[in-house]
Amino acid sequence: MKHILFTLSLFLFTLPLYPQGAPTRSSVDQPYTVEFYYKVRWGHQQEFLQLFLKNHYPLLRKVVEGGRMLSVKIEQPANHMTEDSRWDYRVTIRFKNSTLATTANPDEERLIKQLWPDRETFQREEQRRFEILQAHWDLPVTDITPSNP
């Protein structure tokens, strides 16, 4: 019996340690944030940014206007990093909720046709943007700031 009580108490005292892994997910009706990181081939950062601002950012702005996304923010680091941890641009998108963040936008094709009637140029420039991209990763983040400090 002592062993069972000891094991049970040990289990109860270590429970607070388990949440150290993945952060808790917000409810379905809460904003959902994803950070998109882009690492560009050395020397092509400006070209990538120009193509991104011309061919992807307007689409993101349209989706914000439609209400699927709440905001889009583009950032670059102020200082250099080691090559293995380097990223050149971070695009942080706040979606209205996690469902909209993780499902395809049914309006995307229509918006692309509306924004870029010259599909050939659009596709060629988007292909170039991805050719000079060295790495890309997406990182969903959860705000765990306490509401009452």
C-alpha positions as a printed NumPy array, in Angstrom:
array([[  0.   ,   0.   ,   0.   ],
       [  2.885,   2.368,   0.816],
       [  4.323,   1.768,  -2.66 ],
       [  1.013,   2.581,  -4.319],
       [  0.615,   5.803,  -2.297],
       [  4.212,   6.789,  -3.01 ],
       [  3.786,   6.156,  -6.737],
       [  0.48 ,   8.053,  -6.785],
       [  1.951,  11.043,  -4.932],
       [  4.982,  11.061,  -7.222],
       [  2.65 ,  11.054, -10.229],
       [  0.556,  13.928,  -8.821],
       [  3.602,  16.061,  -8.045],
       [  5.023,  15.62 , -11.54 ],
       [  1.768,  16.454, -13.375],
       [  2.661,  20.165, -13.651],
       [  5.793,  19.143, -15.574],
       [  3.892,  17.546, -18.471],
       [  2.652,  20.788, -20.129],
       [  6.229,  21.767, -20.93 ],
       [  5.88 ,  20.161, -24.362],
       [  3.482,  21.623, -26.904],
       [  1.576,  24.688, -25.761],
       [ -2.124,  24.385, -25.211],
       [ -4.308,  25.067, -28.227],
       [ -6.723,  27.937, -28.17 ],
       [-10.424,  27.34 , -28.626],
       [-11.849,  27.106, -32.122],
       [-13.358,  30.599, -31.971],
       [-10.129,  32.322, -30.909],
       [ -7.561,  33.966, -33.209],
       [ -4.854,  31.578, -34.396],
       [ -1.337,  32.793, -35.197],
       [  1.19 ,  31.229, -37.564],
       [  4.704,  32.511, -38.241],
       [  6.066,  31.731, -41.71 ],
       [  9.874,  31.852, -41.969],
       [ 11.775,  32.316, -45.233],
       [ 15.478,  31.701, -45.709],
       [ 16.604,  33.008, -49.101],
       [ 19.712,  32.062, -51.05 ],
       [ 22.48 ,  34.428, -50.111],
       [ 22.455,  37.598, -52.196],
       [ 18.834,  37.249, -53.368],
       [ 17.051,  38.743, -50.354],
       [ 15.928,  41.938, -52.125],
       [ 14.722,  40.045, -55.188],
       [ 12.707,  37.677, -53.006],
       [ 11.165,  40.549, -51.049],
       [ 10.217,  42.43 , -54.222],
       [  8.549,  39.327, -55.682],
       [  6.814,  38.568, -52.378],
       [  5.445,  42.111, -52.111],
       [  4.334,  42.075, -55.75 ],
       [  2.853,  38.591, -56.021],
       [  1.895,  37.304, -52.594],
       [  1.321,  40.201, -50.233],
       [ -1.633,  41.618, -52.251],
       [ -3.354,  38.222, -51.95 ],
       [ -2.773,  38.195, -48.193],
       [ -4.226,  41.72 , -47.933],
       [ -7.335,  40.621, -49.886],
       [ -7.827,  37.703, -47.517],
       [ -7.554,  40.105, -44.547],
       [-10.162,  42.337, -46.197],
       [-12.414,  39.284, -46.572],
       [-12.161,  38.527, -42.84 ],
       [-10.512,  35.102, -43.01 ],
       [ -7.299,  36.615, -41.607],
       [ -7.107,  39.354, -38.99 ],
       [ -3.635,  40.694, -39.779],
       [ -0.401,  40.184, -41.698],
       [  2.977,  41.437, -40.498],
       [  6.299,  41.145, -42.388],
       [  9.564,  41.378, -40.449],
       [ 13.268,  40.848, -40.959],
       [ 15.924,  40.399, -38.279],
       [ 17.945,  43.442, -37.265],
       [ 21.195,  41.49 , -36.802],
       [ 23.011,  38.617, -38.472],
       [ 22.644,  35.064, -37.233],
       [ 24.653,  31.921, -37.745],
       [ 23.895,  30.254, -41.075],
       [ 22.134,  27.265, -39.511],
       [ 19.694,  29.503, -37.607],
       [ 19.426,  32.282, -40.206],
       [ 16.083,  33.421, -41.558],
       [ 15.585,  36.462, -43.744],
       [ 11.871,  37.202, -43.451],
       [  9.119,  36.284, -41.034],
       [  5.496,  36.737, -42.011],
       [  3.144,  36.538, -39.047],
       [ -0.481,  35.92 , -39.886],
       [ -3.309,  36.059, -37.37 ],
       [ -6.213,  34.015, -38.633],
       [ -9.761,  34.461, -37.395],
       [ -9.61 ,  30.919, -35.961],
       [ -7.699,  27.646, -36.245],
       [-10.161,  26.122, -38.715],
       [ -9.611,  28.919, -41.23 ],
       [ -5.843,  28.652, -40.706],
       [ -5.752,  24.943, -41.463],
       [ -8.21 ,  24.645, -44.361],
       [ -7.911,  25.735, -47.978],
       [ -9.385,  29.09 , -48.901],
       [-12.145,  28.442, -51.459],
       [-11.805,  32.04 , -52.748],
       [ -8.058,  31.903, -53.413],
       [ -8.182,  31.004, -57.111],
       [-10.785,  33.704, -57.812],
       [ -8.685,  36.299, -55.951],
       [ -5.546,  35.319, -57.872],
       [ -7.382,  35.71 , -61.198],
       [ -8.726,  39.08 , -60.06 ],
       [ -5.342,  40.39 , -58.874],
       [ -3.171,  39.005, -61.693],
       [ -4.978,  38.735, -65.026],
       [ -1.591,  38.01 , -66.68 ],
       [ -1.307,  34.48 , -65.254],
       [  1.813,  33.656, -67.232],
       [  3.84 ,  36.478, -65.678],
       [  2.43 ,  35.736, -62.228],
       [  3.352,  32.053, -62.444],
       [  6.828,  32.791, -63.817],
       [  7.568,  35.286, -61.027],
       [  6.204,  32.966, -58.337],
       [  8.379,  30.171, -59.708],
       [ 11.389,  32.476, -59.486],
       [ 10.495,  33.416, -55.891],
       [ 10.569,  29.74 , -54.94 ],
       [ 13.769,  29.057, -56.932],
       [ 15.712,  31.522, -54.79 ],
       [ 14.152,  30.25 , -51.572],
       [ 16.569,  28.092, -49.618],
       [ 14.219,  27.052, -46.792],
       [ 10.728,  27.756, -45.542],
       [  8.947,  26.65 , -42.397],
       [  5.66 ,  27.401, -40.671],
       [  5.351,  27.712, -36.916],
       [  1.915,  27.916, -35.289],
       [  2.256,  29.82 , -32.017],
       [  0.004,  30.041, -28.99 ],
       [ -0.19 ,  33.112, -26.794],
       [  0.14 ,  31.836, -23.236],
       [  0.42 ,  35.24 , -21.561],
       [ -1.591,  35.128, -18.325],
       [ -4.676,  37.359, -18.425],
       [ -4.124,  38.423, -14.797],
       [ -0.478,  39.098, -13.956]])
